[in-house]
């Protein structure tokens, strides 16, 4: 009961914080309401609401409802219009969260390019029609907005919510999930250089910095290379942050009648700017997702090139690379190393009796036991077929045999059926061979000699009681 009460109180606190954040962000956004006191082209709360539902869960929706109601009640309109607007804002966030969860990967939408564009389409363009329609209709029915201005107010409302979702929501979602990036000194310096360049570029384009005579020139695309830099060199989080920083700079400059989007009225200027920034934000996030997908594909290809697809252990190529590296290290340090060769006994009989799936499972069981008894510096590999190898740096023959016995004990204690046993061969560099081929041949000879001596095998049948 206490735990339930604690969870309930925690949820109430979360909704209270969400309502407060929504209220503050909403009041800031409405300071830029020029076409109507309740409609602005800059509306961060839409992104905050969607991010909250995707990261915290849909049960926090009352916080959005309360925050939206208080924002509008203290701005313009009546109790009824405030309820209608708050209902539209809440339904917009719920619909956007549902569509993103259902069709775009939820909070992981920015990991794939196609999901990123689905997010922009479903949450940024489709769900935002709900709040705009509810809001403008409520104001018009209540007599607080003329029906003749329905179109301009609706367009401003819709674009403000759309821009808020594609600029603010990704920033909050990406930076609230997963481990924080850990940069080394070079990466930190590069990040600072990127931030400085982005800010300077934004000030030049949107504030006339350094070039006051070109304050209204169409130079907005000067900023694009720096956003690509963030997407390519860092990732989705940094790309979203870079877009947000540029957006803040651009809004500030445009409000001061500077930059390429300045037009006859403030609202028209902000509409053009927000349309541009929304497209830039979606494009930047799409590029970041594409770069991330490409990097994951490269890493997967590298992993597959040196790993066995069935067991996940190192493959034959990785085994040879490791042995070559150990031989070179011995030349520097004169420290020996050992290699164990394991042969899964009776794999053909196991396949014939129980099927190849069971045989493959037996190979994986042996691989798991080997992996669990490896040090971080050891390398477990599938040598081929039913043979496995374990390279033990800085290990003597006695130490290697102790490892072999631990692996044997691990297999003996495995309750999974059918029971499996292995034979083992040991070789130590350079005593048993001073080349890779010689070392493997020595271990192989010891392995097959052990098969002829049943009691010397790594795993023997349990003793009869």
Secondary structure, DSSP 8 states (H G I E B T S, - for coil): -HHHHHHHHHHHHHHHHHHHHHHHHHHHHHTT--SBTTB-S--THHHHHHHHHHHH-GGGHHHHHHHHHHHHHTTSS-HHHHHHHHHHHHHHHHHHHHHHHHHS-GGGGGGSHHHHHHHIIIIIIITHHHHHHHHHHHHHHTTSS-GGGHHHHHHHHHHHHHHHIIIIIHHHHHHHSS------HHHHHHHHHHHHHHHHHHHHHHH--S-GGGTTSS-GGGGHHHHHHHHHHT-HHHHHHHHHHHHHHHHHHHHTT-STT--SSHHHHHHHHHHHHHHHHHHHHHHHHHHHHHHHHHHHHHHHHTB-TTT-SB-HHHHHHHHHHHHHHHHHH---EEEEEEEETTHHHHHHHH-HHHHHHHHHHHHHHHHHT--TT-EEEEEETTEEEEEEET--HHHHHHHHHHHHHHHHT--SSS---EEEEEEEETTS-SSHHHHHHHHHHHHHHHHT-GGGSSS------
